[in-house]
Every structure is written in C-alpha cells, then in structure tokens.
Amino acid sequence: MHYDNPDGISNVIDRSGMNITYLSTGRKHNAGALSVGHNVTPLMIVPPGVSKFSIYGTCDSSCTSMGIPCDGVTVFANLFHTHLAGVALTLNVIRDGKVVEPPLDQELNYDFNFQETRPIGPTKIYPGDTLVLECVYQTVTTNDVLVGGLATTDEMCLSYLNYYPRSAFDVCISFPTNQTSSTFYTGLSTSKQGELTTLGGQYGNDTRAIINNFVWDIHSLEALEAAYKTEYAPICYPMPEKAVCDSFNLDSGARVTREILFFVFISSLAALFINQITL
C-alpha cells in the first residue's frame, strides 16, 4: 500500500486493512508473483512534450530458461503499473522468435488512479519464453524530462504477474547499458547528432537540460525507443544454481547480482548520454 500526501495535509487517518483466511488443508499449488518490465532507474528517460513514447521492459529468455519449470507456469492475474504519464500498456510473449497472439495482457486506456489486479487467461508461459512489456507515455503538457524513480512524479514501467505453481524467481526485468546510449546516438540523423553535441558543449554534464532542450522529432523518438527495446541487460533474481528445467543451462549474462542492480540504480543520467555527446 502506498500513501501520497503532496500537500502535507495533517490529521489524515486511514483505516484500511486486510483479512487473512487460513485453510485446514493445503492447496494443490502455491501461487507466485513475478515482476516484469523495466528496472526503476533514472536511466529510463521519457522525453517532454510528446504525444506518444514507448519504453520497453524485457523478461529475457535467459531468465525464464533458468526459473520456469519444463511444464511451464500458468498466469492467472496481472497488475499493470506506471505513474501519471502512462496511458497504455501491452505485455507480449515471444516464443521461438514469434509474438504469441493475443497479448498476455493489454490496457489501452490506463489510468493511474484506477489500478487493480485483474484476472487474465489463464495462460501458460514456458522456459525460453521472452516477455516484453511496452509502456506508452504522453507528456504533451510536460516541459521537463521524466525519469524512472520512486516518486509519483517520476515514472515506472512494470507488470506484476500472479501465476502457479510458484517457481524460482520473483523479478525478471531489464536495464539499459552503455550500448543502449550508443545505439540511440548512431540511430540519429547527422543533424540531430550535431544538435546533441552542441547542447552537450552548452550544458556540460547537465543531462536534464540537454534532453529538455533537444528538439525531439519522430525519428529521434523512434531511435530512443529502438535503443530501449533492443539493447538491454537482464535482471532476474533470485536464481537457482541450475535450471529448474534440466533441458536448459545457465546463461551467465542473466545472473545479475544485487550489487550490479544497486550500481545501475544510482548511476547518473549523464552516464547514458554524455559519452556519445562528447564524441
């Protein structure tokens, strides 16, 4: 449960709670919860003043190959989550290089004030599947770049799946790397690369000012979207020492430690762009 009191109103009392019911006999399956999407990090950038911009978060096949049993798991509910700028979310499964239809879940009229866990499927996902979450944002009334963060005025791109039987891991997300910034920069036109370089010379390490003053045309937005979608490193934890399904072996690239996760979280936005701007 989250509490938000931006106006600092005093004497506010909340009596929310929950009832817990115990059964005399155990269920056939224990359910689990899996977080899918993009790591909550200031390296997740949503440009200002745009009518549509997508961020992609990926639960990589290298993670599901380790954490999901051979017979798969059954997804039966989901909660989508962005903050105020989010307007639509779609969660797709990619199996054997093809998108499975229909989407695992989709919300094309997302409202931050009406979030709920709702039944879906039930749908099976298997080891080796890739789950891709697309979060669409609208920032036409915003003059300041939005970044990933915990505050309501920051942004997130997450999906919380309920499934059974409970498996080996709870988090399966992605975060941007140096290659993400390189792919974005090389995807720009020559003139836009020059514009970014000029802004870098003008504002130095003030990446927020650089992004806010950059003129985001459709091709520049597409370049940034593509970089987030194709260039990422996976985070999946906790992970077993060997695959739950014996048919799969450990992909060392998927074993991301909490120390690396912490490093990514505290990295500045400058690390993502300045190296390209100063080329």
Buried (B, 14 or more C-beta within 10 A) or exposed (E): EEEEEEEEEEEEEEEEEEEEEEEEEEEEEEBBBBBBBBBBBBBBBBBBBBEBBBBBBBBBBBBBBBBBBEEBBBBBBBBBBBBBBBBBBBBBBBEEEEEBEEBBBBBEEBEEEEBEEEEBBEBBBBBBBBBBBBBBBBBEEBEEBBBBBEEEEBBBBBBBBBBBBEBBBBBBBBBBBEEBBBBBBEBBEEEBBEBBBBBBEEBBBBBBBBBBBBEBEEEBBBBBBBBBBEBBBBBBBEBEEEBBBEEBEBBEEBBBEEEEBEEBBEBEBBBBBBBBBEE
